[in-house]
């Protein structure tokens, strides 16, 4: 009767060799990392208004500072804080005031690149925006085009805020990894 240990020792290389071959020859996923600094110009008033309140507890007199207020936006995005600078994208989506005391938003929007190296690509942004803090972190949950299979995060800071006129310039410092 043949020794079962002898047959087991012969079968180990039969399984190990294909696994080792696959591990060394399979192409490694080579992620690219992209760092972006963008400025979102969010204006609820003026001739250049790019956002509007669409629902809230007080109807048309609702403020984005009230819990439950929903705002839709299609904001210009530039590479520097000057509102007259060249636009490279649009930030399209919505915010909802999601904190009972009115000091934080839940945001979900797309950065849709309209010019430059990333034209036609998008980044999908999602997360909390506790706008009373100097810096807020958010998630980059998806993307298209150049940013296909993206994952990442960003740091948001308020560069300019005019609450009486409901105008703001928000800096997005984004780091993403993608193929």
PyMOL commands that set and color helices and strands:
alter all, ss='L'
color gray80, all
select helices_A, chain A and resi 4-25+59-61+145-147
alter helices_A, ss='H'
color red, helices_A
select strands_A, chain A and resi 32-43+51-55+70-78+87-97+105-113+122-129+135-144+151-162+167-178
alter strands_A, ss='S'
color yellow, strands_A
deselect
rebuild
show_as cartoon
